[in-house]
Protein backbone atom coordinates (compact mmCIF):
# COMPACT_ATOMS: atom_id res chain seq x y z
CA UNK A 1 0.00 0.00 0.00
CA UNK A 2 1.19 3.52 -0.76
CA UNK A 3 2.39 5.41 2.32
CA UNK A 4 0.82 8.62 1.05
CA UNK A 5 -2.58 6.95 0.62
CA UNK A 6 -2.34 5.40 4.09
CA UNK A 7 -1.59 8.76 5.74
CA UNK A 8 -4.31 10.53 3.77
CA UNK A 9 -6.94 7.96 4.66
CA UNK A 10 -6.20 7.60 8.38
CA UNK A 11 -4.88 11.10 9.17
CA UNK A 12 -4.75 11.95 12.88
CA UNK A 13 -5.83 8.41 13.78
CA UNK A 14 -2.22 7.38 13.08
CA UNK A 15 -1.18 9.71 15.92
CA UNK A 16 -3.51 7.78 18.26
CA UNK A 17 -1.64 4.55 17.40
CA UNK A 18 1.67 6.34 17.96
CA UNK A 19 0.59 7.47 21.43
CA UNK A 20 -0.53 3.97 22.42
CA UNK A 21 2.64 2.40 21.02
CA UNK A 22 4.87 4.92 22.83
CA UNK A 23 3.13 3.94 26.07
CA UNK A 24 4.47 0.40 25.51
CA UNK A 25 1.44 -1.29 23.96
CA UNK A 26 0.47 -2.75 20.58
CA UNK A 27 -2.28 -1.06 18.56
CA UNK A 28 -3.83 -1.58 15.13
CA UNK A 29 -6.62 -0.31 12.91
CA UNK A 30 -9.19 -3.04 12.56
CA UNK A 31 -12.46 -4.03 10.88
CA UNK A 32 -14.40 -2.08 8.27
CA UNK A 33 -11.90 0.76 7.88
CA UNK A 34 -9.19 -1.74 6.90
CA UNK A 35 -11.52 -3.45 4.42
CA UNK A 36 -12.52 -0.12 2.85
CA UNK A 37 -8.89 1.04 2.77
CA UNK A 38 -7.96 -2.05 0.75
CA UNK A 39 -10.96 -1.43 -1.53
CA UNK A 40 -9.87 2.21 -1.87
CA UNK A 41 -13.26 3.36 -0.57
CA UNK A 42 -13.89 6.31 1.72
CA UNK A 43 -14.70 5.60 5.35
CA UNK A 44 -15.50 7.68 8.41
CA UNK A 45 -15.47 5.21 11.31
CA UNK A 46 -12.01 4.14 12.41
CA UNK A 47 -11.81 1.36 15.01
CA UNK A 48 -8.65 0.49 16.89
CA UNK A 49 -7.69 -2.70 18.72
CA UNK A 50 -4.92 -2.95 21.32
CA UNK A 51 -3.47 -5.15 24.05
CA UNK A 52 -3.84 -2.22 26.49
CA UNK A 53 -6.65 -2.65 28.99
CA UNK A 54 -9.48 -0.08 29.10
CA UNK A 55 -8.10 1.41 32.33
CA UNK A 56 -4.68 1.81 30.68
CA UNK A 57 -6.20 3.57 27.66
CA UNK A 58 -7.97 5.96 30.03
CA UNK A 59 -4.64 6.75 31.67
CA UNK A 60 -2.97 7.40 28.31
CA UNK A 61 -5.64 9.79 26.94
CA UNK A 62 -7.15 12.73 28.79
CA UNK A 63 -10.58 12.62 27.11
CA UNK A 64 -12.38 9.27 27.03
CA UNK A 65 -15.92 7.89 27.22
CA UNK A 66 -16.82 4.49 28.68
CA UNK A 67 -18.91 3.31 25.71
CA UNK A 68 -18.63 -0.44 26.30
CA UNK A 69 -16.09 -0.86 29.06
CA UNK A 70 -17.45 -4.27 30.16
CA UNK A 71 -16.54 -5.54 26.68
CA UNK A 72 -13.22 -3.68 26.63
CA UNK A 73 -14.26 -0.64 24.56
CA UNK A 74 -13.36 2.95 25.35
CA UNK A 75 -14.02 5.89 23.04
CA UNK A 76 -11.08 8.29 22.82
CA UNK A 77 -11.66 11.92 21.86
CA UNK A 78 -8.61 13.23 20.04
CA UNK A 79 -8.27 16.39 17.90
CA UNK A 80 -12.03 16.75 17.28
CA UNK A 81 -12.37 13.08 16.30
CA UNK A 82 -13.59 10.05 18.21
CA UNK A 83 -12.09 6.56 18.03
CA UNK A 84 -13.41 3.35 19.55
CA UNK A 85 -10.49 1.49 21.09
CA UNK A 86 -11.10 -2.11 22.14
CA UNK A 87 -8.79 -4.46 24.02
CA UNK A 88 -7.83 -7.74 22.30
CA UNK A 89 -10.42 -10.23 23.49
CA UNK A 90 -11.94 -13.66 23.06
CA UNK A 91 -15.62 -14.43 23.56
CA UNK A 92 -17.45 -17.45 24.95
CA UNK A 93 -20.96 -18.77 25.68
CA UNK A 94 -23.53 -17.20 23.38
CA UNK A 95 -26.74 -18.24 25.14
CA UNK A 96 -28.86 -15.62 23.35
CA UNK A 97 -27.18 -16.08 19.91
CA UNK A 98 -26.49 -12.36 19.85
CA UNK A 99 -23.75 -11.42 22.32
CA UNK A 100 -21.20 -13.29 24.46
CA UNK A 101 -21.92 -14.16 28.09
CA UNK A 102 -18.19 -14.12 28.77
CA UNK A 103 -15.45 -11.83 27.45
CA UNK A 104 -11.79 -12.46 28.21
CA UNK A 105 -9.03 -9.98 27.44
CA UNK A 106 -6.01 -11.51 25.70
CA UNK A 107 -2.58 -10.36 24.58
CA UNK A 108 -2.61 -11.76 21.06
CA UNK A 109 -3.87 -10.01 17.92
CA UNK A 110 -4.68 -13.25 16.09
CA UNK A 111 -6.93 -14.43 18.93
CA UNK A 112 -8.84 -11.18 18.65
CA UNK A 113 -9.23 -11.43 14.86
CA UNK A 114 -10.35 -15.08 15.16
CA UNK A 115 -13.59 -13.99 16.87
CA UNK A 116 -14.70 -11.65 14.07
CA UNK A 117 -17.48 -12.31 11.59
CA UNK A 118 -16.16 -12.33 8.01
CA UNK A 119 -12.66 -12.62 6.59
CA UNK A 120 -12.96 -9.22 4.88
CA UNK A 121 -13.58 -7.66 8.33
CA UNK A 122 -10.92 -9.66 10.17
CA UNK A 123 -7.79 -7.81 9.11
CA UNK A 124 -5.64 -5.36 11.05
CA UNK A 125 -3.34 -2.56 9.92
CA UNK A 126 -0.35 -1.35 11.90
CA UNK A 127 1.13 2.13 12.18
CA UNK A 128 3.26 1.64 9.06
CA UNK A 129 0.38 0.37 6.91
CA UNK A 130 1.34 -3.32 7.16
CA UNK A 131 -1.70 -5.64 6.91
CA UNK A 132 -2.14 -8.54 9.32
CA UNK A 133 -4.34 -11.01 7.47
CA UNK A 134 -4.63 -14.43 9.15
CA UNK A 135 -7.80 -15.47 7.32
CA UNK A 136 -7.06 -14.56 3.67
CA UNK A 137 -9.27 -11.48 3.78
CA UNK A 138 -7.26 -9.71 1.06
CA UNK A 139 -7.66 -12.73 -1.18
CA UNK A 140 -11.42 -12.80 -0.57
CA UNK A 141 -11.66 -9.08 -1.36
CA UNK A 142 -9.77 -9.73 -4.61
CA UNK A 143 -12.15 -12.59 -5.46
CA UNK A 144 -15.20 -10.62 -4.23
CA UNK A 145 -16.29 -13.23 -1.71
CA UNK A 146 -18.14 -13.01 1.62
CA UNK A 147 -16.88 -15.82 3.84
CA UNK A 148 -16.95 -16.30 7.60
CA UNK A 149 -13.86 -16.53 9.73
CA UNK A 150 -13.31 -20.26 10.35
CA UNK A 151 -16.48 -22.39 10.88
CA UNK A 152 -19.61 -20.58 9.61
CA UNK A 153 -21.95 -22.59 11.86
CA UNK A 154 -20.02 -21.40 14.92
CA UNK A 155 -19.99 -17.79 13.74
CA UNK A 156 -23.77 -17.76 13.21
CA UNK A 157 -24.46 -19.63 16.45
CA UNK A 158 -22.52 -16.91 18.28
CA UNK A 159 -24.33 -14.02 16.62
CA UNK A 160 -27.34 -14.84 14.44
CA UNK A 161 -27.48 -11.29 13.05
CA UNK A 162 -24.31 -12.11 11.09
CA UNK A 163 -26.50 -14.08 8.68
CA UNK A 164 -28.36 -10.92 7.61
CA UNK A 165 -25.08 -8.99 7.62
CA UNK A 166 -23.71 -11.44 5.04
CA UNK A 167 -26.44 -10.36 2.62
CA UNK A 168 -25.92 -6.71 3.58
CA UNK A 169 -22.20 -6.84 2.74
CA UNK A 170 -22.97 -8.79 -0.43
CA UNK A 171 -25.33 -5.99 -1.51
CA UNK A 172 -23.06 -3.13 -0.45
CA UNK A 173 -19.89 -4.50 -2.05
CA UNK A 174 -21.36 -6.52 -4.91
CA UNK A 175 -19.65 -9.66 -3.55
CA UNK A 176 -20.86 -13.26 -3.72
CA UNK A 177 -21.51 -15.32 -0.58
CA UNK A 178 -19.25 -18.37 -0.41
CA UNK A 179 -21.11 -21.70 -0.62
CA UNK A 180 -20.24 -23.02 2.85
CA UNK A 181 -21.25 -19.70 4.37
CA UNK A 182 -24.55 -19.65 2.47
CA UNK A 183 -25.33 -23.28 3.35
CA UNK A 184 -24.69 -22.48 7.02
CA UNK A 185 -27.18 -19.60 6.79
CA UNK A 186 -29.79 -22.00 5.37
CA UNK A 187 -29.05 -24.47 8.17
CA UNK A 188 -29.09 -21.93 11.02
CA UNK A 189 -31.71 -19.51 9.71
CA UNK A 190 -34.19 -20.14 12.56
CA UNK A 191 -31.67 -18.59 15.00
CA UNK A 192 -32.61 -15.16 13.60
CA UNK A 193 -35.66 -15.34 15.90
CA UNK A 194 -33.33 -14.59 18.81
CA UNK A 195 -32.36 -11.21 17.34
CA UNK A 196 -34.41 -8.07 18.00
CA UNK A 197 -36.43 -6.86 15.02
CA UNK A 198 -34.87 -3.38 15.37
CA UNK A 199 -31.39 -4.77 14.69
CA UNK A 200 -32.66 -6.84 11.78
CA UNK A 201 -34.36 -3.81 10.19
CA UNK A 202 -31.16 -1.78 10.51
CA UNK A 203 -29.39 -4.43 8.42
CA UNK A 204 -32.23 -4.55 5.87
CA UNK A 205 -32.02 -0.80 5.42
CA UNK A 206 -28.30 -1.09 4.63
CA UNK A 207 -28.93 -4.08 2.34
CA UNK A 208 -31.50 -2.11 0.31
CA UNK A 209 -29.06 0.80 -0.08
CA UNK A 210 -26.46 -1.44 -1.75
CA UNK A 211 -25.72 -1.58 -5.46
CA UNK A 212 -26.41 -5.33 -5.47
CA UNK A 213 -29.63 -5.19 -3.44
CA UNK A 214 -31.79 -7.20 -5.87
CA UNK A 215 -29.35 -10.12 -6.16
CA UNK A 216 -28.62 -10.15 -2.42
CA UNK A 217 -32.29 -9.93 -1.44
CA UNK A 218 -33.11 -12.72 -3.87
CA UNK A 219 -30.41 -14.86 -2.25
CA UNK A 220 -31.74 -13.98 1.22
CA UNK A 221 -35.19 -15.23 0.21
CA UNK A 222 -33.62 -18.35 -1.30
CA UNK A 223 -31.93 -19.10 2.05
CA UNK A 224 -35.33 -19.18 3.76
CA UNK A 225 -34.26 -16.93 6.63
CA UNK A 226 -37.11 -14.53 5.83
CA UNK A 227 -39.58 -17.22 6.97
CA UNK A 228 -38.59 -16.37 10.55
CA UNK A 229 -38.92 -12.59 10.16
CA UNK A 230 -42.27 -10.76 10.42
CA UNK A 231 -43.51 -9.11 7.22
CA UNK A 232 -40.63 -10.48 5.11
CA UNK A 233 -41.94 -14.04 5.49
CA UNK A 234 -44.67 -13.11 2.99
CA UNK A 235 -42.36 -11.64 0.36
CA UNK A 236 -42.14 -13.31 -3.03
CA UNK A 237 -42.21 -10.30 -5.38
CA UNK A 238 -39.39 -7.76 -5.24
CA UNK A 239 -37.42 -5.40 -7.46
CA UNK A 240 -34.16 -3.49 -7.84
CA UNK A 241 -34.59 -1.02 -5.00
CA UNK A 242 -31.48 1.10 -5.52
CA UNK A 243 -33.54 4.18 -6.51
CA UNK A 244 -36.16 3.76 -3.79
CA UNK A 245 -36.23 5.09 -0.24
CA UNK A 246 -36.76 2.59 2.57
CA UNK A 247 -40.43 3.59 2.99
CA UNK A 248 -40.99 3.26 -0.76
CA UNK A 249 -39.48 -0.23 -0.63
CA UNK A 250 -41.74 -1.23 2.25
CA UNK A 251 -44.80 0.03 0.39
CA UNK A 252 -43.75 -1.83 -2.77
CA UNK A 253 -43.28 -5.08 -0.83
CA UNK A 254 -46.51 -4.60 1.11
CA UNK A 255 -48.65 -3.84 -1.96
CA UNK A 256 -47.34 -6.39 -4.44
CA UNK A 257 -47.14 -9.19 -1.86
CA UNK A 258 -50.53 -8.29 -0.32
CA UNK A 259 -49.03 -7.98 3.16
CA UNK A 260 -51.39 -6.52 5.81
CA UNK A 261 -50.43 -3.31 7.64
CA UNK A 262 -50.49 -5.32 10.90
CA UNK A 263 -47.37 -7.16 9.70
CA UNK A 264 -45.63 -3.88 8.90
CA UNK A 265 -46.24 -2.72 12.47
CA UNK A 266 -44.46 -5.82 13.80
CA UNK A 267 -41.22 -4.40 12.37
CA UNK A 268 -41.31 -1.64 15.01
CA UNK A 269 -40.61 1.10 12.49
CA UNK A 270 -40.91 4.71 13.59
CA UNK A 271 -44.37 6.33 13.55
CA UNK A 272 -43.09 8.57 10.78
CA UNK A 273 -42.11 5.59 8.61
CA UNK A 274 -45.44 3.79 9.13
CA UNK A 275 -47.34 7.01 8.37
CA UNK A 276 -45.38 7.48 5.15
CA UNK A 277 -46.23 3.95 3.95
CA UNK A 278 -49.92 4.59 4.74
CA UNK A 279 -49.69 7.89 2.87
CA UNK A 280 -48.49 6.10 -0.26
CA UNK A 281 -51.59 3.92 -0.07
CA UNK A 282 -53.83 6.99 0.21
CA UNK A 283 -52.19 8.53 -2.87
CA UNK A 284 -52.77 5.24 -4.71
CA UNK A 285 -56.46 5.35 -3.71
CA UNK A 286 -56.71 8.99 -4.87
CA UNK A 287 -55.39 8.08 -8.32
CA UNK A 288 -57.67 5.05 -8.47
CA UNK A 289 -60.70 7.21 -7.66
CA UNK A 290 -59.71 9.64 -10.44
CA UNK A 291 -59.27 12.51 -7.98
CA UNK A 292 -58.00 15.56 -9.94
CA UNK A 293 -54.21 15.81 -9.88
CA UNK A 294 -54.45 19.35 -8.49
CA UNK A 295 -56.15 18.04 -5.35
CA UNK A 296 -53.63 15.19 -4.97
CA UNK A 297 -50.64 17.53 -5.31
CA UNK A 298 -52.23 19.97 -2.88
CA UNK A 299 -52.41 17.30 -0.20
CA UNK A 300 -49.22 15.30 -0.83
CA UNK A 301 -45.61 16.05 -1.77
CA UNK A 302 -44.52 16.06 -5.41
CA UNK A 303 -41.93 13.34 -4.71
CA UNK A 304 -44.53 11.01 -3.17
CA UNK A 305 -47.07 11.60 -5.95
CA UNK A 306 -44.45 10.93 -8.63
CA UNK A 307 -43.38 7.71 -6.89
CA UNK A 308 -46.92 6.27 -6.84
CA UNK A 309 -47.72 7.50 -10.35
CA UNK A 310 -44.56 5.91 -11.77
CA UNK A 311 -45.04 2.69 -9.81
CA UNK A 312 -48.52 2.12 -11.27
CA UNK A 313 -48.18 4.10 -14.54
CA UNK A 314 -51.05 6.38 -13.57
CA UNK A 315 -49.89 9.51 -15.35
CA UNK A 316 -47.00 10.93 -17.36
CA UNK A 317 -44.41 12.78 -15.27
CA UNK A 318 -44.78 15.74 -17.62
CA UNK A 319 -48.42 16.25 -16.73
CA UNK A 320 -47.73 16.13 -12.99
CA UNK A 321 -44.69 18.43 -13.20
CA UNK A 322 -46.58 20.95 -15.37
CA UNK A 323 -49.55 21.16 -12.99
CA UNK A 324 -49.68 24.62 -11.43
CA UNK A 325 -51.50 25.01 -8.13
CA UNK A 326 -53.46 28.19 -7.49
CA UNK A 327 -52.79 27.79 -3.77
CA UNK A 328 -50.29 25.76 -1.77
CA UNK A 329 -52.05 25.88 1.60
CA UNK A 330 -54.97 27.61 3.31
CA UNK A 331 -52.56 30.43 4.20
CA UNK A 332 -52.69 31.39 0.51
CA UNK A 333 -56.49 31.68 0.53
CA UNK A 334 -57.79 35.25 0.72
CA UNK A 335 -59.99 34.67 3.75
CA UNK A 336 -59.33 33.68 7.36
CA UNK A 337 -61.03 31.16 9.63
CA UNK A 338 -62.14 34.06 11.83
CA UNK A 339 -63.87 35.73 8.87
CA UNK A 340 -65.63 32.48 8.00
CA UNK A 341 -66.92 32.07 11.58
CA UNK A 342 -68.19 35.66 11.67
CA UNK A 343 -69.82 35.28 8.26
CA UNK A 344 -71.64 32.02 9.06
CA UNK A 345 -72.35 33.19 12.64
CA UNK A 346 -72.15 29.73 14.19
CA UNK A 347 -70.27 28.28 17.15
CA UNK A 348 -66.83 27.04 15.96
CA UNK A 349 -66.80 23.30 15.18
CA UNK A 350 -66.01 20.67 12.51
CA UNK A 351 -68.15 22.56 9.99
CA UNK A 352 -65.29 25.06 9.53
CA UNK A 353 -63.05 22.34 8.06
CA UNK A 354 -65.80 21.30 5.66
CA UNK A 355 -66.22 24.85 4.34
CA UNK A 356 -62.44 25.39 4.09
CA UNK A 357 -62.10 22.16 2.10
CA UNK A 358 -64.83 23.24 -0.34
CA UNK A 359 -63.15 26.63 -0.76
CA UNK A 360 -59.74 25.05 -1.36
CA UNK A 361 -61.09 22.47 -3.86
CA UNK A 362 -62.96 25.05 -5.89
CA UNK A 363 -59.95 27.38 -6.04
CA UNK A 364 -57.65 24.49 -7.01
CA UNK A 365 -59.96 23.41 -9.83
CA UNK A 366 -60.35 26.98 -11.10
CA UNK A 367 -64.06 27.16 -10.23
CA UNK A 368 -63.55 29.92 -7.69
CA UNK A 369 -61.30 33.00 -7.84
CA UNK A 370 -58.94 33.45 -4.91
CA UNK A 371 -60.56 36.77 -4.16
CA UNK A 372 -62.03 37.76 -0.79
CA UNK A 373 -65.32 39.07 -2.20
CA UNK A 374 -65.76 36.03 -4.44
CA UNK A 375 -65.04 33.67 -1.53
CA UNK A 376 -67.52 35.50 0.73
CA UNK A 377 -70.16 35.20 -2.00
CA UNK A 378 -69.33 31.45 -2.35
CA UNK A 379 -69.77 30.89 1.42
CA UNK A 380 -73.11 32.70 1.45
CA UNK A 381 -74.33 30.51 -1.39
CA UNK A 382 -73.25 27.41 0.57
CA UNK A 383 -75.37 28.51 3.51
Secondary structure, DSSP 8 states (H G I E B T S, - for coil): --HHHHHHHHTTHHHHHHHHHHTT--EEEETHHHHHHHTT------EEEESS-HHHHHHH-SSEEEEEGGGTEEEEEETTEEEEEEE-EEEE--TTSSS-SEEEE-S-HHHHHHTSSBGGG--EE-TTS-EE-TT-HHHHHHTTEE-BSS-HHHHHHH-THHHHHHHHHHHHHT-EE-HHHHHHHHHHGGGGGGS-HHHHHHHHHHHHHSTTHHHHHHHHHHHTGGGGSTTGGG-------TTS-HHHHHHHHHHHTT--HHHHHTT---HHHHHHHHHHHHHHHHHHTT--HHHHHHHS-HHHHHHHHHHHT-S-HHHHHT---S-SSGGGSSS-HHHHHHHHT--SSTHHHHHHHHHHHHHHTTSS-S-HHHHHHHHHHH-
